[in-house]
Amino acid sequence: MIERRATIAIVRRHIDRRFGVDWLMTFALVAALAAIFAPSFGYSAIFILAALASVMPIENQHIASLRRLTFFSVPLFGRQLARAHAVAPTLAALALPCGYAAGAAMRGVPISPERFITAICVVTIATLVALSGTFRDGRDRALYVGLALATSISLAILDLVAGPMSPRIVGALALLVGYFALRAFGETLARYDPLP
């Protein structure tokens, strides 16, 4: 019971009014851009841009907020902390495919459900893999960002070449990669010592 309350407190700390405003602004911006440029880009370009855009907020704002926290007062294990801290960045990343889908629909070229599922998988995996770099600096952080981009772009490429079975294949691989990404982030949190 204490663990559940601690998890909810962490999630609520990240998902506040500012989070909602940022989410809506991102959604509106992507929707406006998609309404203008949707027919001009292929899905591969969209997936690559979505992967890049979902990694950058973690690089900019989530690192500082996670590093400011002290974990000794929270009665959670690393894997529980990882799940709690992954909720807000993952939800933030979903503004990208949702905004694109809304803008493309306004333009009259709606995204297919299969491509929408792939877009969600791409941004989710990019976010989860990049989270493990939040407590690393320099080259190690750059390696995690590169791994996040490579993994999510690989899912996008697989979607483009897998044919009719692509949503199932991409979804299954995304679940597998997401599981291991959350485990790696949990191990990172379990080893993190915020004291100098």
URRA-V160146 format. One record per backbone hydrogen bond with DSSP energy under -1.0 kcal/mol. NH is the residue of the N-H (numbers start at 1). CO is the residue of the C=O. E is the energy in kcal/mol with one decimal. If there is no record, write none. Layout:
BEGIN
NH&CO&E / NH&CO&E
END
This chain:
BEGIN
5&1&-2.1 / 6&2&-2.5 / 7&3&-2.6 / 8&4&-2.6 / 9&5&-2.4 / 10&6&-2.1 / 11&7&-2.4 / 12&8&-2.9 / 13&9&-1.8 / 14&10&-1.5 / 15&11&-2.4 / 16&14&-1.1 / 20&16&-2.0 / 21&17&-2.4 / 22&18&-2.8 / 23&19&-2.6 / 24&20&-2.4 / 25&21&-2.4 / 26&22&-2.5 / 27&23&-2.7 / 28&24&-2.7 / 29&25&-2.5 / 30&26&-2.7 / 31&27&-2.6 / 32&28&-2.5 / 33&29&-2.5 / 34&30&-2.8 / 35&31&-2.4 / 36&32&-1.2 / 37&33&-3.3 / 38&34&-2.3 / 40&37&-1.7 / 46&42&-1.8 / 47&43&-2.7 / 48&44&-2.1 / 49&45&-2.4 / 50&46&-2.5 / 51&47&-2.4 / 52&48&-2.4 / 53&49&-2.7 / 54&50&-1.9 / 55&51&-1.2 / 56&52&-1.8 / 59&55&-1.7 / 60&56&-1.9 / 61&57&-2.6 / 62&57&-1.4 / 63&58&-1.2 / 65&61&-1.4 / 66&62&-2.3 / 67&63&-2.5 / 68&64&-1.3 / 74&71&-1.1 / 76&74&-2.1 / 81&77&-2.6 / 82&78&-2.5 / 83&79&-2.0 / 84&80&-2.3 / 85&81&-2.9 / 86&82&-1.3 / 90&86&-1.8 / 91&87&-2.5 / 92&88&-2.6 / 93&89&-2.1 / 94&90&-1.2 / 95&92&-1.3 / 96&93&-1.5 / 98&94&-1.9 / 99&95&-2.2 / 100&96&-2.4 / 101&97&-2.6 / 102&98&-2.2 / 103&99&-2.6 / 104&100&-3.0 / 105&101&-2.0 / 106&102&-2.0 / 107&103&-1.8 / 109&104&-2.5 / 116&112&-2.3 / 117&113&-2.3 / 118&114&-2.0 / 119&115&-2.6 / 120&116&-2.2 / 121&117&-2.4 / 122&118&-2.8 / 123&119&-2.3 / 124&120&-2.2 / 125&121&-2.5 / 126&122&-2.3 / 127&123&-2.0 / 128&124&-2.7 / 129&125&-2.5 / 130&126&-1.8 / 131&127&-1.4 / 133&130&-1.6 / 134&131&-1.9 / 136&133&-1.5 / 140&137&-1.2 / 142&138&-2.2 / 143&139&-2.3 / 144&140&-1.7 / 145&141&-2.3 / 146&142&-2.6 / 147&143&-2.6 / 148&144&-2.6 / 149&145&-2.4 / 150&146&-2.8 / 151&147&-2.6 / 152&148&-2.2 / 153&149&-2.6 / 154&150&-2.0 / 155&151&-1.7 / 156&152&-1.8 / 157&153&-2.6 / 158&154&-2.5 / 159&155&-2.1 / 160&156&-1.6 / 161&157&-1.4 / 162&158&-1.9 / 166&163&-1.9 / 169&165&-2.3 / 170&166&-3.2 / 171&167&-2.3 / 172&168&-2.5 / 173&169&-2.5 / 174&170&-2.6 / 175&171&-2.2 / 176&172&-2.1 / 177&173&-3.0 / 178&174&-2.8 / 179&175&-2.1 / 180&176&-2.0 / 181&177&-2.5 / 182&178&-2.5 / 183&179&-2.1 / 184&180&-2.4 / 185&181&-2.3 / 186&182&-2.5 / 187&183&-2.4 / 188&184&-2.2 / 189&185&-2.4 / 190&186&-2.4 / 191&187&-1.7 / 192&188&-1.0
END
